[in-house]
Amino acid sequence: MTGGKRHLLSDTLAAARAENRAALIAYLPAGFPTVDGGIEAVKAVLDGGADIVEVGLPHSDPVLDGPVIQTADDIALRGGVRIADVLRTVREAHAASGKPVLVMTYWNPVDRYGVERFTAELAEAGGAGCILPDLPVEEAGLWREHAEKHGLATVFVVAPSSKDARLATITAAGSGFVYAASLMGVTGTRESVGEQAQDLVRRTRATTDLPVCVGLGVSNARQAAEVASFADGVIVGSAFVKRLLDAPDQGAGLAAVRELAADLARGVRREQ
C-alpha cells in the first residue's frame, strides 16, 4: 500500500489551529540509543502529547545539528543504523499512535538509496513526508515528483538570513508546512527564542498559506508558549535527545521524554 499521510499532517496542523493553539512537533533520531530503544522513545513522546514527530536519519556530517544531536547520531551510526531501521521506526511509531510521522534527512543518503525507492518505502511505512534541510529548491524537482506521486509532504527550511523573494521561492515549492529555523546556527537549546523567529514567521506567512512551524532552541514549556503565540507549530529536538542522553537507563529515559512532551504540550496550549 502506498500513498503517504500528507493529508494527515495537514489535518493535524489544522486541528491544532482550530483549538487556537500551536502543534507540538518532536524530533528524535532513529537508532538512538538503539533501534528498538529509539522506537520506544518516539512512541513515548507521541504518548506524552506530541502531535507530530520527525524521525531523524542519522548522518555523519549533520550541518544543521548541534552537539547534542550529533552525539546521538554518532551513537546511532556506531550501532549500525540503516535506512531500513529509519523506515521501521516510522512504521511502528505511526501504527502505534495514528499520528503523522516525518523523516528529517540530509540529501546524500536519500540520493544514494534512490529517490524512487525511498519515497515508495516511506509512503508504504505510513510516513507523512520529509524535511530536507540541505536540498536546494532548484535541485528538488526529482524528489518533489516522486514525493507527490506517493502522497508525501516536502518540508523545506527557511532561515532568518533568507530574503523575502527567496522565502517566496522556497514556500511555493514546499508542502505540509514550512520549517522556520529560528536562529542562525545549529540546533540546540537556547535561553530565548525571540524576535528573530517572530520576524521570520511574519515574513514567511506573507508568502504562503502553509503553516509555519518554528524549530531550533525550544526546551521548556515557557519557551514553547512564547513560540506558540506566533507560530503554527513548535519543533523540539535537542531537549528530548538530552533527556535520553542524561538518563541512567532506558526506563528513566522514556519517562523523561514522555514527561517533557506533556510539559511542552501544556506550553503550546499556553497552560504553564
N, C-alpha and C positions, 0 to 999 in steps of 0.2 A: 504494500500500500504506500503510495506516495501522496504528495500534496501536503506541504508543511502547515504549520499552525500560525501563519502570519495573521489570519483573522482573529485568532485567539489573543494574540499580542495586542492588536488594535482594540479589541473588545475590552481587554483587561485595563488598558490605559483609559478608555472612555468611561468604564465603570468607576474608576478612581475619581475621574473628573466629576462624574455625576454625584459622587459623595462629597464633592467640594474638598478634595484632598489630593495630594501627590501620591503616585505609586512608589512603592519601595522595591528597588531593584538591587539584588545582591549579586556579588561576583565571588566565585571560588574557582581555583584551578583544578582541573581533573587530575587524578593520580596523586593527590596530596591529602593526607600523609601517605596513603596507599590508594590504589584504585577503589577498593571496597570502602575504605575509610572516607575517601572523597565523596563517594556516592551518598554515604550516610550523612556527611556534613551538608551536602546540598539539600537533602531531604529535611534535615534539621532546620535550616534557615527558612525553607518554604513552610514548614510546620510552625515555626515561630512567628511567621507573619509577613515574610517577603511575598510580594505579588508576582514577581518575575525573577528569574535567575539567569545570570550569564555564567556559562561554564568556560573557563579559560583553557585554551590549548597550549600547554607549556612549550616555551620556545627558549632556545639557548641565547638569544640576543634580544630580550624584550625591551625595545627602546622606550616604550611609554611607561614601563613599570618601575616603581621604586624598589628599595632594598628588601622590603617585607615580602612582596610578591615574587621578586627574583629568588629569594631564599626558598620559597615554596615551590617555584618552578624547578629549581635545582634539585630539590628532594624528589619531585615527581619524575624528572628526567633520569636521575640516578636509579630510580626504581623501575625504569624501563617503560614508562607510559607510552602508549601508541595511540594513533588516531582512533583505532577500534575501541580503545578504552574511553576516549572522549565521547564517542557516539553512544557507547553503553551507558555512560553517566547521564547523557541527555535522555536516553530512552527510559532508564529507571526512575529518574527524577520526575519526568513528565508523567509517567504511568502512575507513580505513587501520589502525585499531587493534583494532576489535571491542569497545572499552571504552565504558562509559557516559559520555555527554556531556550535560550540562545547560546551560540558559541561565539566567544571572542577569540580571534586568532590573527596572527600576522599572516601576510600573504604567502610567504615562501612555502610553508608546509602544505597549504591547500593546492598551490601550483604544482608541487611535486607529486601529491597524491592523485591529482587530476580533478579539474573543476566539475566535470560532469558526474564523476563518481562521488565526490564529496557532497555535492548538493543533493543528489539522489539518496545517498545514505543518511544524510542529516534529516531530510524530509521523512524518510521511512522510519527513522527513530522518533519521530514526533517533534522534531526541532521547529522552532518558530522563525529562525533566521540566524544571521551572522552579523557581528560587529567586526569591522575590518579597519583597524586604526591606521595602517600604513599603506592601504591601497588607494592610489590617487584616482579620483573620479574619472579622469581621462583614460585610465587603463582598466576601468572596471566593466567594460562592455561585455566581455565573455562571462564574467561572474554574474552580472545582472541578468543576462539572457537565461542562464541555467537556473538561477535563483527564482526568477519569475516563473519559469516552467514548472518548478516544484513547489510553488506557493510559499517561498521563503522571503522574509524581510531582509533588506540590505541596509544596515545602520552605518552611517558614516560619522566620523568625529570632526567637530569644529572646535576651534581654539580662539582665545582672546586675540591672537595675532591675525586671525582671518579678517580680511577686508569685506565690506558689505557685498560687493559683486561676487567675491569668492564664496561667501556664505550662500548666495542665491544659486550658484552653480552646484554646490555640494548638496543643498537641501532638495533641489529639483531631481537629483539622481537617486536619492535615498527613499526608503520606505520604512514603515514601522514607527520609528521615532528618530530624532536627531540626538546624538550623544555630544553634549557640550562639556568640554574639558574646562573646568572652572579656573584653572591656574596654568600659567606657563610652567612647564616642567613635568615631572614624573608623578606617578601615583604615590600616595602616602597620606597619613592623617595630618591635618593642619589645625591650628588654633581657630582660624577664621576662614570662612569660605567666600564670604563677602561680595563687595561691589563689582569686582571684575566679572564674576559669574552672572550677576544680575544684568549687567550691561550686555553681556554676550547673549543671554536668553532673549532680552528685548530685541536685539539686532537680528537674531536668528528667526524669531517669531515674525518679524516684518517680512520675511522671505518665504514663509511656508505655513501650511495648516497642520503639519506633522507635530505631534507632541515633542517638547524639548525637555530632555532629562539631563540632569547635571551630575557629573562624577568628578572625582579627584578631591579628596580632603575631608569628607564627612566621616565622623567616627562616633558620634553620640546623638542622643535624641534632640538636644538643643540645636545642634548644627543641622540635623535633619529638618527640624521645624523651620529654621531660618531659610533653608533652600526650598522647602515645600511652599513657602509663602510666595515664591515667584516662578517655580519650575513645575513641570508636569510630572516629573519623576525624580527621585533621589537615588543615586547609584552609590553603593558602598561596597568596597572590596578589601582594602588593606586592613581595616579594623576587624573584619571576620577572620582573615588569614592570621592576623596577630593573635587572636584568641586561641586559634588552633595551635600555633607555634608555642604559645606560652603555657598550654595546658599540660599537666603532668601525665595524663593518659587520655585515650580516645574518648572514654565516657565523659570525662570532665570537659574535653574539647567540644563534644557535641552539645552538652548542657550549656556551655558558654556561648556558642554561636546561636543556639535557639533563644537564649535569654537576650542577647544583643539584638536579634531580629525583632523580638517582641518590644524591646525598648525603642528601637528605631521606628517600628510600626506605629507606636504611640506618637512619636515625634512627627511623622508625616501627617498624622491626624491632628497635630498641634495640641496633643494631650501630654504635656510633660509632667 
